[in-house]
């Protein structure tokens, strides 16, 4: 019984950690791509890491800059959607991976994964919008 409770609590903890990391999927993807490009170009380990961190921070700064300076709501929504689409894909993969051994129906599994992806995508939009508002309200 205690092993089952431990497995359930570790699964919940994994989901909380993955949720907090999934909302930053776009900066991670941009940083990983920059690191791969820098490594293929012949940069060393230090410069590859520096390129990855700079690219990830640049992606966040670009979206926050658009949110801060754009007055058009459609442009703000597009900037938030660009940030939220990779988070939604990561959320779908997270929920699908956690529940694929517990749910037999493929339709229910896809609906559950889609709901999780939608939830994490909306959470990413809300978190980034709140960050953009708090940065430019000072």
Secondary structure as GFF3:
##gff-version 3
##sequence-region A 1 138
A	DSSP	alpha_helix	2	22	.	.	.	ID=ss1
A	DSSP	alpha_helix	25	40	.	.	.	ID=ss2
A	DSSP	alpha_helix	45	69	.	.	.	ID=ss3
A	DSSP	alpha_helix	73	99	.	.	.	ID=ss4
A	DSSP	alpha_helix	106	136	.	.	.	ID=ss5
###
